[in-house]
Amino acid sequence: MLPSGLRWRLTAWVAGVMIVSAAVVFLVVYQDTGAQLKSEIDRDISGDTTQLIQSLHSSSGSTPSSITAAAARYVLGQPYSATSTLLFVLTPGAPPTSNHPEVFGGGPPDEGETQAQQDIENAEGRKLQVPRLGFSTALIADVGKMRIYEQHADLGTVPVIAGAGEPLALVERAQHGVARAFVVAGAVVLLLALLASYLAGARVSAPLRRMAQVATRVDAGDLGPRMEISGDPRDEVRVLADAFNRMLDRLSEAFASQREFVADASHELRTPLTVIRGQLEVLAAQEHPSSAEVTRVEHLVQAEITRVSRLVDDLLVLAQAERTDFLRPETIDVRPFVTELWDGMSLTADRKFELGTIADGSLEGDPDRLAQALRNLARNAIEHTHEHDGLVRLDVTRLTPDRIRFVVLDDGPGIPEDERERVFERFHRTDSGRTRTSSAGAGLGLAIVRAIAEAHKGTVGVQDSQNGRGAAIELVLPGFVPS
């Protein structure tokens, strides 16, 4: 089974591309080399044929025998060899005149040849005596492939065919040399390319292998390891490693938050359940409990059940806040919406409720979630103000052309500066200066407000109160359109 790692796949791809590229280049060079040599041969034999015809013009008007004699003198003055040119003249009524007459057949068998083989060669040679004007390629016995050029010459009353030819062995040797050079050079280059691609693949895949090792440790439950980041900030591997580390940071924070959330939720649920169980045990220990005792236990249990139900509802809201369908936005007419909401809140507690300025306009948001956030802010203010004369005030102002600000103020003990960010965390309570009453919630109200604000692409924060005491929590939301 072949290795299937990234570096091996990269090496295989490089090898494939190199082989295909080398094959294409080889074919082009191989064919071009042959074409150029053949073109040179064509020019040579064409020029030799022209010179041969010019030498025969001195015999113009002569008899075929005198033309044959003149041709013999010319061609025999240029004897044929394996690297020279074949010259020949075909004269009607006379045998071919050539500096290599054996190629036209008729000779005896060579040493080691049979008569049958010679007969075949003679038959091939006789085919050369058939005129083929222009360029052609013929297979010549004992010579191989030969490039031939034949031209018609009219010497007065005697038409003749003059021709020249050169073996193509030089072309074949040159092409074979190119092939050998390509094979040797290609093998060396391919070997070096494979080695370089393997090393490059190993270098590129090394961070990925380290990332896989880190992922394996994370899968085993260890969220501590991180990728080492080095190199150019624009390097893709560094960008990937940085994104991987940020993802692990978020996972670590999410798991830590989840563990803290579960621990806090368990603690908050344990208290009312303990109270309920204790009260029921007290009631069960009495053989004939009085009706007043039963009523007392019933009220206590009902109060704790209400607290547990509210806690569960808040937990469900926080869980739903991470879903895409958490909001159902619509257009909200701000003034009647705020007025109706604050009128309802004023009936829930004995406080001095004030409704300040209200910006006229409409807001794009979820009216139910926005009402839930403002109620939570109001309850938070109610929980930290005195009964009868405690101040709870709401101001709604335009912050920017498309943003609106809801500010809930109270005259309670206020929120210390070092606590102003933490009050929006789940189950967080401030110090004793702003301690909730026994009927307070579990510390999820402001966390729900922040979740609703973030779902609306808005913000929530604690500001300095105008009168120097108490708390001022502002909710800023986009999507406001003034009237």
RADA-V934078 format. One record per residue. N is the residue number from 1. RES is the residue in three letters. PHI is phi in whole degrees, 0 to 359 (999 if undefined). D_FIRST is the distance of its C-alpha to the first C-alpha in Angstrom with 2 decimals. Layout:
BEGIN
N|RES|PHI|D_FIRST + N|RES|PHI|D_FIRST
END
This chain:
BEGIN
1|MET|999|0.00 + 2|LEU|285|3.81 + 3|PRO|301|6.59 + 4|SER|237|8.78 + 5|GLY|288|12.05 + 6|LEU|300|15.26 + 7|ARG|294|15.65 + 8|TRP|288|12.40 + 9|ARG|294|13.40 + 10|LEU|297|16.88 + 11|THR|297|15.99 + 12|ALA|296|14.28 + 13|TRP|295|17.41 + 14|VAL|298|19.72 + 15|ALA|299|18.29 + 16|GLY|298|18.70 + 17|VAL|295|22.16 + 18|MET|297|23.16 + 19|ILE|295|22.30 + 20|VAL|297|24.12 + 21|SER|297|26.99 + 22|ALA|297|27.34 + 23|ALA|295|27.39 + 24|VAL|295|30.11 + 25|VAL|297|32.11 + 26|PHE|299|31.85 + 27|LEU|298|33.17 + 28|VAL|295|35.96 + 29|VAL|293|37.02 + 30|TYR|298|36.73 + 31|GLN|292|38.88 + 32|ASP|293|41.25 + 33|THR|298|41.84 + 34|GLY|298|42.75 + 35|ALA|294|44.90 + 36|GLN|293|46.81 + 37|LEU|295|47.52 + 38|LYS|296|48.61 + 39|SER|296|50.85 + 40|GLU|295|52.46 + 41|ILE|297|52.98 + 42|ASP|298|54.55 + 43|ARG|294|56.95 + 44|ASP|295|57.86 + 45|ILE|288|58.63 + 46|SER|293|60.43 + 47|GLY|293|62.64 + 48|ASP|297|63.24 + 49|THR|295|64.29 + 50|THR|297|66.68 + 51|GLN|295|68.25 + 52|LEU|297|68.63 + 53|ILE|294|70.46 + 54|GLN|298|72.70 + 55|SER|291|73.70 + 56|LEU|277|74.67 + 57|HIS|294|76.96 + 58|SER|294|79.60 + 59|SER|259|79.94 + 60|SER|300|80.33 + 61|GLY|85|82.91 + 62|SER|280|82.73 + 63|THR|279|82.05 + 64|PRO|303|78.57 + 65|SER|292|79.35 + 66|SER|291|80.26 + 67|ILE|294|77.11 + 68|THR|296|75.04 + 69|ALA|295|76.82 + 70|ALA|295|76.23 + 71|ALA|295|72.54 + 72|ALA|296|72.27 + 73|ARG|299|73.88 + 74|TYR|288|71.42 + 75|VAL|289|68.14 + 76|LEU|288|69.15 + 77|GLY|287|69.86 + 78|GLN|233|66.11 + 79|PRO|300|64.48 + 80|TYR|273|60.93 + 81|SER|219|58.01 + 82|ALA|295|54.23 + 83|THR|246|54.37 + 84|SER|254|57.61 + 85|THR|257|58.69 + 86|LEU|278|59.74 + 87|LEU|241|63.16 + 88|PHE|204|64.93 + 89|VAL|225|67.86 + 90|LEU|255|68.39 + 91|THR|247|72.13 + 92|PRO|301|73.57 + 93|GLY|80|75.24 + 94|ALA|224|73.80 + 95|PRO|293|70.65 + 96|PRO|300|67.93 + 97|THR|256|68.76 + 98|SER|207|65.75 + 99|ASN|277|64.82 + 100|HIS|213|62.23 + 101|PRO|295|63.96 + 102|GLU|296|61.48 + 103|VAL|290|59.00 + 104|PHE|267|61.56 + 105|GLY|80|61.61 + 106|GLY|97|64.54 + 107|GLY|273|63.90 + 108|PRO|285|63.57 + 109|PRO|296|60.22 + 110|ASP|286|58.63 + 111|GLU|295|58.08 + 112|GLY|92|55.28 + 113|GLU|256|55.49 + 114|THR|269|56.96 + 115|GLN|295|59.60 + 116|ALA|296|57.25 + 117|GLN|295|54.82 + 118|GLN|293|57.82 + 119|ASP|298|59.05 + 120|ILE|295|55.78 + 121|GLU|295|56.02 + 122|ASN|296|59.66 + 123|ALA|295|58.79 + 124|GLU|295|56.23 + 125|GLY|294|58.87 + 126|ARG|295|61.47 + 127|LYS|295|59.23 + 128|LEU|291|59.62 + 129|GLN|282|63.34 + 130|VAL|277|62.84 + 131|PRO|300|63.27 + 132|ARG|224|60.30 + 133|LEU|296|61.55 + 134|GLY|90|59.23 + 135|PHE|271|55.79 + 136|SER|205|53.73 + 137|THR|237|51.08 + 138|ALA|233|51.88 + 139|LEU|265|50.23 + 140|ILE|257|52.72 + 141|ALA|298|52.83 + 142|ASP|64|52.12 + 143|VAL|240|51.44 + 144|GLY|98|48.50 + 145|LYS|289|48.29 + 146|MET|225|51.36 + 147|ARG|269|52.37 + 148|ILE|236|55.97 + 149|TYR|231|58.59 + 150|GLU|239|61.82 + 151|GLN|222|64.91 + 152|HIS|278|68.21 + 153|ALA|228|71.41 + 154|ASP|257|74.92 + 155|LEU|264|77.27 + 156|GLY|69|80.53 + 157|THR|268|80.90 + 158|VAL|244|77.81 + 159|PRO|277|74.35 + 160|VAL|232|71.57 + 161|ILE|242|67.77 + 162|ALA|251|66.55 + 163|GLY|208|62.93 + 164|ALA|215|60.55 + 165|GLY|208|56.97 + 166|GLU|226|54.28 + 167|PRO|295|51.16 + 168|LEU|268|47.79 + 169|ALA|298|46.26 + 170|LEU|298|46.57 + 171|VAL|296|44.53 + 172|GLU|295|41.80 + 173|ARG|295|41.81 + 174|ALA|296|41.64 + 175|GLN|293|38.73 + 176|HIS|294|36.91 + 177|GLY|296|37.65 + 178|VAL|298|36.23 + 179|ALA|296|33.06 + 180|ARG|296|32.73 + 181|ALA|298|33.49 + 182|PHE|294|30.93 + 183|VAL|296|28.19 + 184|VAL|293|29.09 + 185|ALA|296|29.77 + 186|GLY|295|26.80 + 187|ALA|296|24.40 + 188|VAL|295|26.11 + 189|VAL|297|26.22 + 190|LEU|296|22.59 + 191|LEU|298|21.60 + 192|LEU|295|24.03 + 193|ALA|294|22.91 + 194|LEU|296|19.23 + 195|LEU|296|20.53 + 196|ALA|296|22.97 + 197|SER|292|20.62 + 198|TYR|295|18.18 + 199|LEU|296|21.31 + 200|ALA|295|22.70 + 201|GLY|297|19.63 + 202|ALA|296|19.73 + 203|ARG|292|23.45 + 204|VAL|290|23.27 + 205|SER|278|20.62 + 206|ALA|302|22.43 + 207|PRO|299|25.10 + 208|LEU|292|22.66 + 209|ARG|293|20.89 + 210|ARG|296|24.42 + 211|MET|297|25.33 + 212|ALA|296|22.51 + 213|GLN|296|23.82 + 214|VAL|297|27.31 + 215|ALA|297|26.37 + 216|THR|296|24.89 + 217|ARG|293|28.20 + 218|VAL|295|30.16 + 219|ASP|298|28.41 + 220|ALA|279|29.49 + 221|GLY|109|33.03 + 222|ASP|266|33.60 + 223|LEU|264|35.03 + 224|GLY|279|36.13 + 225|PRO|292|33.29 + 226|ARG|224|33.35 + 227|MET|283|31.48 + 228|GLU|284|33.07 + 229|ILE|252|34.62 + 230|SER|208|35.28 + 231|GLY|95|35.50 + 232|ASP|293|37.18 + 233|PRO|301|38.34 + 234|ARG|272|37.19 + 235|ASP|292|33.60 + 236|GLU|298|31.28 + 237|VAL|294|29.25 + 238|ARG|294|32.58 + 239|VAL|300|33.82 + 240|LEU|295|30.77 + 241|ALA|297|31.22 + 242|ASP|296|34.93 + 243|ALA|296|34.43 + 244|PHE|296|31.98 + 245|ASN|295|34.65 + 246|ARG|297|37.37 + 247|MET|298|35.45 + 248|LEU|295|35.10 + 249|ASP|299|38.82 + 250|ARG|294|39.73 + 251|LEU|297|37.63 + 252|SER|298|39.28 + 253|GLU|296|42.67 + 254|ALA|294|42.02 + 255|PHE|293|40.99 + 256|ALA|296|43.97 + 257|SER|296|46.24 + 258|GLN|294|44.95 + 259|ARG|297|45.56 + 260|GLU|295|48.97 + 261|PHE|296|49.73 + 262|VAL|296|48.91 + 263|ALA|296|50.93 + 264|ASP|295|53.87 + 265|ALA|297|53.77 + 266|SER|297|53.73 + 267|HIS|295|56.65 + 268|GLU|294|58.58 + 269|LEU|282|58.08 + 270|ARG|295|58.93 + 271|THR|298|62.40 + 272|PRO|295|63.78 + 273|LEU|294|62.19 + 274|THR|295|63.84 + 275|VAL|297|67.14 + 276|ILE|299|66.90 + 277|ARG|296|66.06 + 278|GLY|296|68.84 + 279|GLN|293|71.41 + 280|LEU|292|70.51 + 281|GLU|294|70.76 + 282|VAL|299|74.16 + 283|LEU|293|75.26 + 284|ALA|289|74.02 + 285|ALA|287|75.84 + 286|GLN|269|79.15 + 287|GLU|289|80.65 + 288|HIS|226|82.75 + 289|PRO|293|81.57 + 290|SER|285|84.06 + 291|SER|295|83.44 + 292|ALA|295|83.54 + 293|GLU|295|80.76 + 294|VAL|297|78.66 + 295|THR|294|79.28 + 296|ARG|297|78.36 + 297|VAL|296|75.07 + 298|GLU|298|74.37 + 299|HIS|295|74.92 + 300|LEU|295|72.71 + 301|VAL|295|69.90 + 302|GLN|299|70.25 + 303|ALA|295|70.08 + 304|GLU|291|66.92 + 305|ILE|295|65.31 + 306|THR|298|66.23 + 307|ARG|295|64.61 + 308|VAL|296|61.39 + 309|SER|297|61.36 + 310|ARG|295|61.86 + 311|LEU|297|59.09 + 312|VAL|296|56.68 + 313|ASP|298|57.75 + 314|ASP|295|57.19 + 315|LEU|297|53.72 + 316|LEU|295|52.87 + 317|VAL|297|54.22 + 318|LEU|295|52.09 + 319|ALA|291|48.98 + 320|GLN|287|49.85 + 321|ALA|296|50.47 + 322|GLU|272|46.74 + 323|ARG|270|46.45 + 324|THR|288|46.90 + 325|ASP|261|49.72 + 326|PHE|295|51.70 + 327|LEU|256|54.38 + 328|ARG|234|56.39 + 329|PRO|290|58.20 + 330|GLU|203|61.47 + 331|THR|278|64.53 + 332|ILE|248|66.79 + 333|ASP|278|70.46 + 334|VAL|299|70.76 + 335|ARG|299|74.46 + 336|PRO|295|74.91 + 337|PHE|297|71.54 + 338|VAL|292|72.44 + 339|THR|299|76.03 + 340|GLU|295|75.15 + 341|LEU|295|72.46 + 342|TRP|289|74.79 + 343|ASP|298|77.64 + 344|GLY|292|75.47 + 345|MET|293|74.36 + 346|SER|294|78.01 + 347|LEU|269|78.67 + 348|THR|269|76.02 + 349|ALA|206|77.67 + 350|ASP|270|81.07 + 351|ARG|223|80.39 + 352|LYS|271|81.85 + 353|PHE|272|79.47 + 354|GLU|234|79.91 + 355|LEU|245|78.35 + 356|GLY|277|78.57 + 357|THR|293|77.82 + 358|ILE|230|75.54 + 359|ALA|287|73.98 + 360|ASP|276|74.61 + 361|GLY|157|71.61 + 362|SER|238|68.52 + 363|LEU|229|65.14 + 364|GLU|268|61.79 + 365|GLY|188|60.27 + 366|ASP|269|59.91 + 367|PRO|295|63.49 + 368|ASP|292|62.49 + 369|ARG|291|60.12 + 370|LEU|295|62.63 + 371|ALA|297|65.39 + 372|GLN|297|63.24 + 373|ALA|295|62.66 + 374|LEU|293|66.39 + 375|ARG|296|67.41 + 376|ASN|296|65.15 + 377|LEU|295|66.71 + 378|ALA|294|70.14 + 379|ARG|297|69.43 + 380|ASN|298|68.21 + 381|ALA|293|71.50 + 382|ILE|297|73.51 + 383|GLU|294|71.92 + 384|HIS|243|72.97 + 385|THR|232|76.50 + 386|HIS|282|79.76 + 387|GLU|292|81.12 + 388|HIS|74|83.99 + 389|ASP|252|84.07 + 390|GLY|290|80.40 + 391|LEU|265|79.37 + 392|VAL|228|76.36 + 393|ARG|231|76.23 + 394|LEU|234|73.94 + 395|ASP|240|73.99 + 396|VAL|235|72.03 + 397|THR|231|72.07 + 398|ARG|274|70.36 + 399|LEU|271|68.23 + 400|THR|225|66.95 + 401|PRO|306|67.41 + 402|ASP|234|64.51 + 403|ARG|231|64.24 + 404|ILE|236|66.45 + 405|ARG|237|67.13 + 406|PHE|255|68.15 + 407|VAL|239|69.77 + 408|VAL|253|70.83 + 409|LEU|248|73.31 + 410|ASP|217|74.99 + 411|ASP|248|77.53 + 412|GLY|282|75.71 + 413|PRO|289|74.68 + 414|GLY|83|71.98 + 415|ILE|238|68.45 + 416|PRO|301|67.90 + 417|GLU|298|66.03 + 418|ASP|285|63.24 + 419|GLU|252|62.69 + 420|ARG|290|62.73 + 421|GLU|269|58.97 + 422|ARG|284|58.17 + 423|VAL|295|60.56 + 424|PHE|267|58.03 + 425|GLU|278|55.37 + 426|ARG|292|54.87 + 427|PHE|64|57.27 + 428|HIS|273|58.86 + 429|ARG|233|62.57 + 430|THR|283|64.87 + 431|ASP|289|67.03 + 432|SER|297|70.29 + 433|GLY|292|72.19 + 434|ARG|222|70.58 + 435|THR|282|69.67 + 436|ARG|286|69.26 + 437|THR|283|71.71 + 438|SER|295|70.80 + 439|SER|270|70.41 + 440|ALA|289|67.91 + 441|GLY|281|64.34 + 442|ALA|264|61.20 + 443|GLY|92|60.53 + 444|LEU|250|58.50 + 445|GLY|299|61.14 + 446|LEU|288|60.53 + 447|ALA|297|56.74 + 448|ILE|293|57.14 + 449|VAL|299|59.32 + 450|ARG|296|56.67 + 451|ALA|298|53.98 + 452|ILE|293|56.33 + 453|ALA|296|57.17 + 454|GLU|294|53.55 + 455|ALA|295|52.80 + 456|HIS|272|55.67 + 457|LYS|64|54.32 + 458|GLY|247|57.37 + 459|THR|223|58.27 + 460|VAL|219|60.42 + 461|GLY|196|62.11 + 462|VAL|261|65.14 + 463|GLN|243|68.01 + 464|ASP|291|71.29 + 465|SER|288|74.01 + 466|GLN|287|77.01 + 467|ASN|266|79.66 + 468|GLY|85|77.93 + 469|ARG|219|77.05 + 470|GLY|83|74.78 + 471|ALA|234|71.38 + 472|ALA|227|70.36 + 473|ILE|249|66.93 + 474|GLU|249|66.06 + 475|LEU|243|63.59 + 476|VAL|249|62.77 + 477|LEU|232|61.22 + 478|PRO|274|60.49 + 479|GLY|88|61.44 + 480|PHE|272|65.21 + 481|VAL|236|67.48 + 482|PRO|293|71.13 + 483|SER|291|73.92
END
